[in-house]
Amino acid sequence: MAVQYSIHKMVSDGTLSTIALGIQYLQRNDIYLRIAEVETPQSGSPSGYTWSFIDNNTIRVLPVVPAGVEVVVYRRTDLDEMYNIYSQNAQFDESTIDENNQQLLFIAQEYFEQGVPVQLASGVEYAREDIVNVYYRLKLSDGSYTAEFAVPKGGAAGFEALRRSYADAGLTLVEGSFETGGTLSSATDVLLHNVTAKAYAWTGAFQHVVAPGTNPTLPGSGYAPRTDAPRTDALLRDIYFTGPVRSLSQSQFAINAGMSASTQTGMLQSFIDSFTSSGGCAVIDQSILIDDVGLNARSNTDILFTNGTVLTKKPTKAPGYNLIRFDSVKNSHVYAPVLMGDKYTHLADQGEFGAGIAIVGECDTLHIHQPVCSSMWGDGIYVSKDTSDKYPLGVHIYQPKCDKNRRQGISIEGGVVRIYEPELTNTKSSDSRFTLANGPHAGIDIEPFDNTPVNLDVLVTSPKTFCNDGAGVMVAPYYLTAAKTLRIDVQNHVDEGSRQAFFLLGDNANFSGYIKYNGVGTLNKQNALHIGAWRRSINCLVDLDITARLWGAARSIADTKYGAAWAWDIVNGESQGGVNLKMKAIGPSANGSVHISYCIGSEYNDIDVQFTAGTTNNILACPNSNVRVKCLAANPPSYSGSADYTKLLTEFYINGTGDKQFAFESSYLGSITDGTEITVTARNVTSLALVRSASQASVGGYIYAIDGTKNGWKVTGAFVNFKLVKYGNDIAIKSVSGGPGVYA
């Protein structure tokens, strides 16, 4: 039996039916019971129990409580008003003064032992699930439920939740799976087997590499299942919420709609601050109007926003604001915040730094799940330094959605940041009252503000970016100088309709590390890929793998810089370079020229170009690149180049009807080395003719047939394949296949 000031707990021995109260109270209706973790009113309880007072110190419970079942008696003293109000003619004497003081003492005791008077959450219960999410709800102490909230089954957010559950059991769930492979380094490491939904440990020597496709369930495999961390509702509650769970609407800080923005913001801040340093979970279940001061999150405190709850920025003249600020916050999870800015109602044209979520200082083990940040004056999410030049140490943001923000969807100026599956859309100022001339209007911009970041370590997985006035993803570390190391990895990016899919800008930077990117850009207003001022002397590995589809949709494609890719070729007198590029370009969708311009890097550039339509398809030369062209249009491509283009356009594919002619220009032959093999393939044509140039007689050089004769050569047939070799100004035919066909 445990007795506190306001709580009396006991466990039945199988005979419990009467309870001798061990706590004081002022009125009988201040006493409450909870039996087997179920709130139990005096009658009509879902638990089936009833109870009543025998006298002021004794309670009878029916039926008899079975052995092992816990019964909790607790007190909640009336706090709506004082018991004795002297201005309303209450008798003023020692007894009424003592009663008022006792009321205050009891309330203080309850606050100390039970927290702020609220409808406490007795647990998190499973509600339902679909293909993507599992849905839970909070059960409150009065037996009612909150709205459902979703926990993703898979992806980064689901993996993080599962990792934490195994960590509570003393195990480390490592990246990967038995289906995709992974590495187990100790006896406490486990790897997930998706087929059985179990984690397995290795029983042999370490370090152990698990090959993709390994089946840990086979006899003698050497793997042992670990069931230390079953995914039960009780465990889920422990994973997501530590400490008391309290609801705003049921607290003394509950919001009334008629309150001013400052009062509402202050009340919500007081509610968050009411959690002690030991933490808990603040359930925000009321929509709030936020003033210019905004909210500050706390370390060790989780925040859960229920369905339909929105934090809305009151229109302001202020040049900047933060709806929620995380300043050196540690060990905190935030779930499903929905934030609405004042982009369309802002009262002045100054500034550009109004953010939905601001993350600054040495934030660590900070996890923000499924935030929605829309219509901010500046950025949806802003990650930067504090006033002491300290940057985040460990921030994880899961499935953020940033839409219609004025400056950026997400800005990252430094720190260790992981962003999983973001959706970043419609970043622009052109649709607001006050346009922002210099943008950048990117979906996500990884761009240090100065040279202060110690770490710029960013991972972005599976971002989706649509219709941003700037790039879908922009990386611009041009303020970093020597002795700085960056690690940037953008994986599986999909963009449609932004100005560029990926924009890389170096300028005068000089640093080490790596930048990795792979993605697809479709219908980009300018280029799928834009490289600006990236100098060869930058000691940073850059690996880019991009597919461009139907670019230049909103521009005249005839302008060379609106090709599939574009790069500034000279920076401060120094050649651009240091970029390893693998690119596939497919398009355009309308007549016009297509250019891959100055994709200058190392000898590893590997570029495929496929034309699907258009009367003119121009290739602007790409030095030191291996370029293959597949032309599915009616006309073969033309090209331009210079002497240092050593691996340009060695494979040509032509698709069309009728008689086609393919001409080898002098500029092209001068750009490739002797002995280079060239392939020209045509499909669905009546015939294909090879000529030395459009005016062969004036330039010299010949096309030599297999028998040594020199002529222009024509082969008839629906399919034709030429294999050629270049020597000087001449082209020699090694072989011809397809047909039926004959030389003309």
Secondary structure, 3 states (H helix, E strand, C coil): CEECCCEEEEECCCCEEEEECCCCCCCHHHEEEEECCEEECCCCCCCCCEEEEEECCEEEEEEEECCCCEEEEEECCCCCCCCCCHHHCCCCCHHHHHHHHHHHHHHHHHHHHHCCCCCCEEEEEEEEECCCEEEEEEEECCCCECCCEEEECCHHHHHHHHHHHHHHCCCEECCCECCCEEEECCCCEEEEECCCCEEEEECCCCCEEECCCCCCCCCCCCEEEECCCCCCHHHHHHHHCCCCEEECCCCCCCCCCCCCHHHHHHHHHHHHHCCCCCCEEEEECCCEEECCCCEECCCCEEEEECCCCCEEECCCCCCEEEEEEEECCEEEEEECCEEECCCCCCCCCCCCEEEEEEEECCCEEEEEECCEEECCCCEEEEECCCCCCCCCCCEEEECCEEECCCCEEEEECCEEEEEECCEEECCCCCCCCCCCCCCCCCCEEECCCCCCCCCEEEEEECCEEECCCCEEEEECCCCCCCCCEEEEEEEEEEEECCCEEEEEECCCCCCEEEEEEEEEEECCCCCCEEEECCECCCCEEEEEEEEEECCCCCCCCCCHHHCCEEECCEECCEEECCEEEEEEEECCCCCCCCCEECCCCCCCEEEEEEECCCCCCEEECCCCEEEEEEECCCCCCEEECCCCCCCCCCEEEEECCCEEEEECCHHHHCCCCCCCEEEEEEECCCEEEEECCCCHHHHCCCEECCCCCECCEEEECCEEEEEEEEECCEEEEEEEEECCCCEC
